[in-house]
Amino acid sequence: MKLVVQRVTSASVKVDDETIGQIDNGLMVLVGFGENDTQKEADYLSQKLLKLRIFADESGHMNKSAKDIEGKLLLVPQFTLYASTKKNRPSFHKALAPDVATDLFDYFTAKCAEEIDVETGEFGAYMEVSLVNDGPVTILLEKEFKD
């Protein structure tokens, strides 16, 4: 499972020219699932994301989480995070099958929403994502449990 986490002052996602998710201060997160991902990875990364301290404290140091600043999450499903680029045309054979990935995205969203306000993109839709990256701060989180 991979997350591309961006600290933002604003972010939104549109489908068919309609805004379906929008936040102000918080994190815009691209969420991708690999072929072997399960709820175990989603549990781990939801907690890692919620505890990630990349917002400034009173001293200007990155020491606060999105929860600490009462920020929000905009979660956007992004299967292309698992692109293989060995050739010029990307291959997505390492991405989780769409039907399973949809369920896992919903699970991940629900886990995050237990602790923070969450907006989302739409799985499988063509989306237009806009954001103002604050800093810029962009962090890659990933986890794959080995059996």
Sine and cosine of phi, psi and omega as CSV:
sin_phi,cos_phi,sin_psi,cos_psi,sin_omega,cos_omega
0.00,0.00,0.67,-0.74,-0.01,-1.00
-0.78,-0.63,0.64,-0.77,0.10,-1.00
-0.80,-0.60,0.77,-0.64,0.19,-0.98
-0.97,-0.25,0.94,-0.35,-0.13,-0.99
-0.97,-0.24,0.81,-0.58,0.03,-1.00
-0.82,-0.57,0.81,-0.59,0.09,-1.00
-0.97,0.25,0.80,-0.60,-0.12,-0.99
-0.75,-0.66,0.45,-0.89,0.19,-0.98
-1.00,-0.04,-0.35,0.94,0.12,-0.99
-0.28,-0.96,0.48,-0.88,0.05,-1.00
-0.34,-0.94,0.51,-0.86,0.04,-1.00
-0.48,-0.88,0.33,-0.95,0.07,-1.00
-0.71,-0.71,0.72,-0.70,0.01,-1.00
-0.89,-0.47,0.56,-0.83,0.17,-0.99
-0.77,-0.64,0.81,-0.59,-0.03,-1.00
0.79,0.62,0.72,0.69,0.02,-1.00
0.89,0.45,0.24,0.97,0.05,-1.00
-0.91,-0.41,0.79,-0.61,0.05,-1.00
-0.95,0.32,0.85,-0.53,-0.02,-1.00
-0.94,-0.35,-0.22,0.97,0.05,-1.00
-0.45,-0.89,0.67,-0.75,-0.04,-1.00
-0.39,-0.92,0.68,-0.73,0.06,-1.00
-0.68,-0.73,0.32,-0.95,0.22,-0.98
-0.98,-0.18,-0.75,-0.66,-0.06,-1.00
-0.80,0.60,0.76,-0.65,0.02,-1.00
0.32,-0.95,-0.54,-0.84,-0.05,-1.00
-0.82,-0.57,0.78,-0.62,0.17,-0.98
-0.99,-0.16,0.83,-0.56,-0.15,-0.99
-0.81,-0.59,0.86,-0.51,0.16,-0.99
-0.99,0.11,0.77,-0.64,-0.12,-0.99
-0.87,-0.50,0.86,-0.51,0.03,-1.00
-0.80,-0.59,0.57,-0.82,-0.01,-1.00
-0.88,-0.48,0.72,-0.69,0.06,-1.00
-1.00,0.03,0.22,-0.98,-0.12,-0.99
-0.85,0.52,-0.37,0.93,-0.03,-1.00
-0.94,-0.34,0.13,0.99,-0.07,-1.00
-0.95,0.30,0.54,-0.84,-0.01,-1.00
-0.68,-0.74,-0.10,-0.99,0.06,-1.00
-0.88,0.47,-0.41,0.91,0.01,-1.00
-0.87,0.49,-0.72,0.70,0.04,-1.00
-0.92,0.40,-0.66,0.75,0.01,-1.00
-0.89,0.45,-0.65,0.76,0.05,-1.00
-0.88,0.48,-0.75,0.66,-0.03,-1.00
-0.88,0.48,-0.77,0.64,-0.08,-1.00
-0.96,0.28,-0.45,0.89,0.08,-1.00
-0.90,0.43,-0.68,0.74,0.02,-1.00
-0.93,0.36,-0.64,0.77,0.04,-1.00
-0.88,0.48,-0.69,0.72,0.00,-1.00
-0.89,0.45,-0.72,0.70,-0.05,-1.00
-0.92,0.39,-0.44,0.90,-0.01,-1.00
-0.99,-0.12,-0.08,1.00,-0.06,-1.00
-0.90,0.44,0.89,-0.46,-0.08,-1.00
-0.99,-0.12,1.00,0.01,0.00,-1.00
-0.82,-0.58,0.28,0.96,0.08,-1.00
-0.95,-0.32,0.54,-0.84,-0.08,-1.00
-0.94,0.33,0.64,-0.77,0.16,-0.99
-1.00,-0.02,-0.18,-0.98,-0.05,-1.00
-0.89,0.46,-0.40,0.92,0.00,-1.00
-1.00,-0.04,0.01,1.00,0.00,-1.00
1.00,0.08,0.10,1.00,0.03,-1.00
-1.00,0.00,0.56,-0.83,0.07,-1.00
-0.94,0.34,0.99,-0.17,-0.10,-1.00
-0.59,-0.81,0.12,0.99,-0.01,-1.00
-0.82,-0.57,0.54,-0.84,0.05,-1.00
-1.00,-0.04,0.14,-0.99,0.08,-1.00
-0.87,0.50,-0.61,0.79,0.05,-1.00
-0.89,0.46,-0.67,0.74,-0.04,-1.00
-0.87,0.49,-0.57,0.82,-0.02,-1.00
-1.00,-0.09,0.12,0.99,-0.06,-1.00
0.85,0.52,0.63,0.78,0.07,-1.00
-0.99,0.12,-0.05,-1.00,0.00,-1.00
-0.79,-0.61,0.20,-0.98,0.10,-1.00
-0.92,-0.40,0.63,-0.77,0.23,-0.97
-0.89,-0.45,0.95,-0.30,-0.03,-1.00
-0.99,-0.13,0.81,-0.58,-0.06,-1.00
-0.83,-0.56,0.90,-0.44,0.02,-1.00
-0.90,0.43,0.68,-0.73,-0.14,-0.99
-0.53,-0.85,0.99,0.11,-0.03,-1.00
-0.90,0.44,-0.38,0.93,-0.05,-1.00
-0.93,0.36,-0.13,0.99,0.11,-0.99
-0.90,0.44,-0.31,0.95,0.01,-1.00
-0.97,-0.23,0.44,0.90,0.03,-1.00
-0.93,0.36,0.70,-0.72,0.19,-0.98
-0.99,-0.11,0.81,-0.58,-0.07,-1.00
-0.91,-0.41,0.52,0.86,0.05,-1.00
-0.87,0.49,-0.55,0.84,0.08,-1.00
-0.94,-0.35,0.13,-0.99,-0.04,-1.00
-0.93,0.36,-0.46,0.89,0.05,-1.00
-0.99,-0.13,0.89,-0.46,-0.04,-1.00
-0.87,0.50,0.55,-0.84,0.10,-1.00
-0.90,-0.43,0.61,-0.79,-0.07,-1.00
-0.89,-0.46,0.46,0.89,-0.07,-1.00
-0.92,0.38,-0.29,0.96,0.02,-1.00
-1.00,0.00,-0.07,1.00,0.05,-1.00
-0.98,0.20,0.50,-0.87,0.05,-1.00
-0.92,0.40,0.60,-0.80,0.02,-1.00
-0.81,0.58,0.66,-0.75,-0.11,-0.99
-0.81,0.59,-0.66,0.75,-0.03,-1.00
-0.91,0.42,-0.64,0.77,0.03,-1.00
-0.96,0.28,-0.64,0.77,0.00,-1.00
-0.90,0.44,-0.61,0.80,0.04,-1.00
-0.87,0.50,-0.73,0.69,0.02,-1.00
-0.89,0.45,-0.64,0.77,-0.01,-1.00
-0.94,0.35,-0.60,0.80,0.08,-1.00
-0.89,0.46,-0.70,0.72,0.03,-1.00
-0.88,0.47,-0.65,0.76,0.03,-1.00
-0.90,0.44,-0.75,0.67,0.00,-1.00
-0.87,0.50,-0.69,0.72,0.03,-1.00
-0.87,0.50,-0.72,0.70,0.00,-1.00
-0.89,0.45,-0.64,0.77,0.03,-1.00
-0.88,0.47,-0.70,0.71,0.02,-1.00
-0.91,0.42,-0.65,0.76,-0.07,-1.00
-0.93,0.37,-0.23,0.97,0.09,-1.00
-0.91,0.41,-0.38,0.93,-0.12,-0.99
-0.81,-0.58,-0.21,0.98,-0.09,-1.00
-0.43,-0.90,0.42,-0.91,0.05,-1.00
-0.94,0.34,0.72,-0.69,-0.08,-1.00
-0.77,-0.64,0.71,-0.70,0.21,-0.98
-0.91,-0.42,0.37,-0.93,-0.03,-1.00
-0.65,-0.76,0.31,-0.95,0.25,-0.97
-1.00,0.10,-0.18,-0.98,-0.04,-1.00
-0.88,-0.47,0.86,-0.51,-0.03,-1.00
-0.87,0.49,0.77,-0.64,0.06,-1.00
0.99,0.12,-0.09,1.00,-0.03,-1.00
-1.00,-0.03,0.39,-0.92,0.18,-0.98
-0.99,0.17,0.88,-0.47,-0.11,-0.99
-0.88,-0.47,0.52,-0.85,0.17,-0.99
-0.94,-0.34,0.90,-0.44,-0.04,-1.00
-0.95,-0.31,0.77,-0.63,0.06,-1.00
-0.85,-0.53,0.59,-0.81,0.04,-1.00
-0.38,-0.93,0.42,-0.91,0.18,-0.98
-0.91,-0.42,0.96,-0.26,-0.03,-1.00
-0.96,0.27,0.80,-0.61,-0.08,-1.00
-1.00,-0.07,0.94,-0.33,0.05,-1.00
0.73,-0.68,-0.93,0.36,-0.04,1.00
-0.97,0.25,0.57,-0.82,0.10,-0.99
-0.82,-0.57,0.88,-0.47,0.05,-1.00
-0.71,-0.70,0.81,-0.59,-0.06,-1.00
-0.81,-0.59,0.67,-0.74,0.10,-1.00
-0.98,-0.21,0.84,-0.55,0.11,-0.99
-0.90,-0.43,0.71,-0.71,0.08,-1.00
-0.52,-0.85,0.46,-0.89,0.00,-1.00
-0.45,-0.89,0.75,-0.67,0.14,-0.99
-0.67,-0.74,0.89,-0.46,0.04,-1.00
-0.99,0.14,0.72,-0.69,0.05,-1.00
-1.00,-0.08,0.72,-0.69,0.04,-1.00
-0.99,0.17,0.00,0.00,0.00,0.00
